């Protein structure tokens, strides 16, 4: 006797996963806009949910807390998207490490860094403004500074290698601290946002200034 039972169809979650991804991207974009427009304290998860056309539990399911939502928004602004690809593995940073001279390291880093700063500087202003009143955001600000210092250390090592001072630890630290300062989002904000410099003028200046200072690390 032949069974008439049909084989069970395998559940395809592709559509649901795509919808979840779309919701996540929309929540991040919405939260970014509201944080910048209203500030951190004045923006609630409920407001983000309504503006992003999702439920508040959906926002919490993706991000757990408002502080983490801000962190993710900053991370996405730094990377340019929410793909799980480390910054140092992205094309712009790979070009930095393919540079053949010390000045070329800075030129390529300036090109990549100015694009990052343009995206992330408004959110970093939100973080700085909220840090004094919110311990979670203060911790986030410290972690962002630590991450930037680590990343700058990698660039400094590449610069020092091209300069021929890779084995001079004091020189490498001085180069790192110089690049960390010169290429900070705050400097970008001062010159481009407050003083109205073009991105091209900023990049030319920061490369000249950092090259002059970092090129003489023992002084």
Buried (B, 14 or more C-beta within 10 A) or exposed (E): EEEEEEEEEEEEEEEEEEEBEEBBBBBBBBBBBBBBEEEBBEBEBEBBBEBBEBEBEBBBEBBEEBBBBBBBBBBBBBBBEBEEEEBEEBEBBEBBBEBEEBBBBBBBBBBBBBBBBBBBBBBBBBBBBBBEEBEBBBEBBEEBEEEBEEBBBBBBBBBBBBBEBBEBEEBBBBBBBBBBBBBBBEBBBEBBBEEEBEBEEBBBBBBBBBBEBBBEBEE
